[in-house]
Amino acid sequence: MAAPKGIKAIEWLSKRAKAQRGGNAARPDGFDRSAPDALALWRDAYLESLAARNYAEGTLEGRRDALKVFLGWAGERDLKHASQVTRPILESYQRWLWRCTKANGQRLGWSTQRTRLGVLKDFFRWLTKQNVILHNPASELELPRMEKRLPTAALTLSQVEALLAVPNVADPLGVRDRAMLELFYSCGLRRSELCRLELSDLNTERRTLTIRRGKGKKDRVVPVGACAVHWLERYLKEARPRLCLDTRTPALFLTGYGEAFNPDVVSRMVADWMKAAGLKGSCHLMRHTCATHMLEGGADIRYIQQLLGHEKLETTAIYTEVSIRQLQEVHARCHPSARLPQPSPQPDIESQP
């Protein structure tokens, strides 16, 4: 029998044991840790040292995945000890990364290759400091050159309106979905930041939102637009009480299970809403759109930097290249080819012989 859907599923979900909805225990990775200088053994110690230095969980996960790929490649070549790795071996791995293809048949992006190699450079630098190896084989490893790529073009105002109209606001779940989209567009949040929001982070009276543990574990306070506040207040009044299975749950946005959202789930939801609106994109496109519309509206780039939580102004400056409205205005005013040609005078037909 199929499970009920929509808001009617709340009572059914509340009766399910959490263990029945949980995932599986992590499987052993199969790496050899028997030798004192085993790569897998020191990989674990390296990640533990990063955690002890208060690195973000996302950073730890990314480095864990990058090292897992390298250890898998090395294991296939019977390279299980740190002392076996040399610079030619790392260069061979770099060439393998360049040839490596994803499930869709495309090669890994240059930024992905650069990130994975950068993790290796830091890992072997750490091994050298720990006196596990006497020489750092990755010290002179040259990383791929970065490409200067522009982000996906921002949505137009009409496209944003079409997207916001997708959720069915006659249903409590639709009210929640509309509030999430409005908040994405108003504040330019990252998906992980939206998932971590708690009730206490929202101040509807002051129209502010406190983002806690953003990228780099940095907090910031951002303004919330009047339209987004309206839908948030409606969500808190109409939808959240029906989704909340435990009054002690602090999360602002709740799933049908009465729990906080997982970022991957939010990405799939937004992608589906985009598709329903005839668009293509996900959460980060809403972030780009927020920044671009702010810039086109005349906002100073430093205020946009504060809104988005960028550490460096250079990261925010990319939106000055995406938004060309000001350049279009200058072009229309200054370039001769942008001016409409003046109609040439036509001879009077009646005056002709």
N, C-alpha and C positions, 0 to 999 in steps of 0.2 A: 504494500500500500504506500503510495507516495505521501511524503510529508506535506502538511499544509503550508501555504505560502502567505507572504505579506504579514500584515499586522495580526492576522488571526493565528499565526504560528507562535505567538509569544507564550501562551499558556502551554502549548505542546512542548516548546523548547525548554521551558522552566522545569518540566518534569524529567527531562533527560539528564542523566548523570554526566558530570563534566568529563569523567574518564572516557565516556563513550564518544565524546567529541574531540578528545585529545589526539595528538599525533603519536608517532612511534619513537621509541628510544633510539638515540644516536648509535649508528653501527660503527664497529671498529674500522679504522682506516686501513689496517693491514700493513702499516709501515714497521720496519724493523727498528727496535729501540734497545737491542741487546748490548751493542758496543758503547763504550764511554763517549765516543765522538760521533755517535749515530746522528744523522741529519734530523730525523724525526724527533729524537729526544731533545735536541737543542732547539728545534722549532718550537716545541712546547714551552721550553724555558724562556725563549725569546718573547713569545706571546704573553707569558705570565709577567715578564718584566715590563711590557708595555701596559698591561692592566694595572700593575703596581704604580705606574707613573700617571695614572688617571687618563689614559687614552680613551676616546669614545668607543662605544661598542661597535659602531659602524666601521670605524677604522680597524679595529681588531678583526672583525669579520672579513673585511677586504684583504687584509694581510694574510689571514689564515687561508683564504681561498687561493691567493696567489702562490703561497708556499706549497699548498697541496698540489697544485698543478706542477710545480717544479719537482717536488719529491716524487710524484708519479712518473714524470719523464725520466728522472734520474734512476728510479728503481728499475725501469725497463732496461736500463743500460748497466745495471748492477753497480750503481754509484750510491752507496748507502752511508758513506762516512764523509764528514766534512773535509778531512785531509785529502780526499780523492778529487775534490773539485778544483779545477784550474781555470785560468782565464780562457784558454781555447775551448774548454767544455762549456763555459758560460756563453761564449760567442756562438757555439754550436746550438745551444738552447735558444739564443736570440734569433738565429736563423730559422729554427723550428717554429718559434712563435710567429715569425713573419709568414711562414707557409701555412700555419694552422688555420683551419676554417671552422666556422660555427655550424650549428644544425641547419641553418638556411643556406649553407654553401658559401657565404661571404667570409672574407678574411677578417681577422681581428682588427679593430680600429687602431690607429697609431697611438691614441691616448691610452688604450687598454694595454698595448704592448709596453709603452713607456712606464705605465703604472706598475706592471708586474716586474719589470726589470728594476725599477726603482726600489721595490720591496726587497729584491735580492741584494741590491747594493747595501741597503741598510742592515739586512740580516747578516751578511758576511762581515760588515764593519763591526757589528755587535759581537760576532764570534771572535774577531781578532782582539777586541777589547777584553773579552773573557779568557783570552789565552787558549782557546780551543784550537785555533790554527795560528801559525806564526806569521803568515802573509795573507793579505786580503786579495783574493783573486778577482774581486769585482771592482777594485779601486779605480782601474782605468777602463772599465767597460763603458763604451759610448752609447748613450741612449738615442733612440730615434728622434729626429727633428719634429717639433710640434707643428701641426697645421693650424693656421688661423681661420677657423670656421665660424660662420655666423649661426646663431640659433635659428630655430624655425620661426618663420614670420608670425607676428602676433595676430590674434583674431581681430576682426573689425568689430565695431559696435553692434552692427546688425547680427554678426555671427555670435557675439556674446549673448545678445538677447534671445537668439534662437536656442542656444545651449541652456540658458537659465529657464527657458520655457519647457524643457523636456520632462523634468520630474512632475508627477501627478500630485499637485498640492491638495487634492481632495482626500488623499490618503496620508495618514501620519508619517509613513515612511517617505513619502514624497516631500513632505514638509522638511524632514530631516535632510534629504538629499539636496533640496533647494538651498537650505541654510549652509550646507557644506560648500556648494558651488559659489554662493555669494561671498563666503568668507575667503575662499581661494582667490576670487577676483578682486576683492576689496583690499586684502592684506598681502597678497603675493606669498602665501605660506608655502613651505615645503610640505610634502605629504607626511613625513615623519613628525613634523611640528604640529600639524593638525591632529594627528592620531594621539599625541601626547597631551593635548589640551585638557584641562580640568575645569570644573565649574567655577572654582575660585579664580581662574585666570581671566575670566570675562567680567568686565564692568560695563553693563549696558547704560548706566546713568552717565558715566564719563565717556562712553564710546571708546574704550581702550581694551586692548588684549595683551596679556603678558605671555610672551613666548619663553618657555623655560627649557634649558638644555637644548638650544638650537645647535647648529653645526659648530663644532669646536667647544661644545658645552657652554655656550654663551647665552645669557638671558637678554631680552630686549622687550620694550613696550612699544606697540604699534597702534595707530588709530584704526577704528572700524567705521566704515561708511554708514550713513543713516539707513540705507536700504538693507544692508547686511544685518544691522541691529534689529530691524523690523522682523526679518525672517528668523533670526536667532531667538528673539523673544517669543515668537509664535511656536518655534520648535520646543522651547523650554516649557511652554504652557500646554501644548497639545500633544506632542509626540514623545518627548523624553519620559514623562511619567508612565507611559504605557510600555516603553521599552525597558525601563529600569526594573530589574528583578531583585536587586539588593540596594537599599537606600544608602549603603555605605560606599557604593561605587562612585569614584570621583570623576571618571571620564566625562567630558562634555558630550561627545558624540558616541552613541551606543549602537551596536549591531543588534540583529534580531535575537542574539544570545544574551543580550544585556551586558556585553563586555566592550572594552575599547577596541577600535579598529586596528587591523594589521595594515601597514602601508601598502603591501602588495594587493590587498583586497580593494583598497581605495583606488589604486591605479587602474585596476580592472573596471571598477564602477565608473570612473570618470571616462575611461576609454569607451565604454558602452554608451554613455550619455553623449559623448562626442559623435560617435557613429550614428546615433539616433537623430542628431541634429545635422547630419550630412557633413560632418567634419572628421578630421583625423588628428589625434593627439592624446595627451594625457595630462596629469597634474602639472607638470613643469611648463606646459604651454600656457596654462592660466597664470603662472608666475611671470612668464615673459610678457604676457598681455598686460598684466597689472603694471609692470615697470614701463613698458612702451607707452601705454596710455597716460601714465603720470608724466613722462618726459614730454610727450606731445602736448599735454595740457599746460606746460610751462614750469614744471617742478624742477628745482635745482637737483643736479645729479647726486649731491651729497645727502639730500633728504631721501632720495631713492635708495642710496646705499644703506642708510639707517633702517629704512623700511624692510629691505630684503635681508638685512643681517650679513652683508658682505664685509669681510675683514679688510680687503684691499679695494681702493677706488677703481683700480684697473679692471676688476671683475665687473663692476657696475657700468664702466665706460663702454662695454660692448653694446649697450642699448642705444648709445649715440650713433652707432653704425647701423643698427637695425632700423631705427626710426629715421626716415628721410623726409619727413614732412617739412622741417625747416629748410633742408637743402632744396626741396621742390619749390618752396616759396622764393628763395634767393634765385634759383634757376629761372623761374617764371618772370622775375623782376629784372634780371640782368642779362640773360642770354638772348641774342637776337632771334634764334630759331624758336624760342618759346612764345614769341608774339605772333598773333594771328596776322596773316598778310592783309594789307588794305586792298579793298576791291578797286580794280582799275576802272576809270570812267568809261562808260559805254556810250557810243555815239547815238544821237537822237535819230530814231528810225524815220520820223516824219520829215526831218531836214535833209534826208538823203534823196538824191535825184532819182 
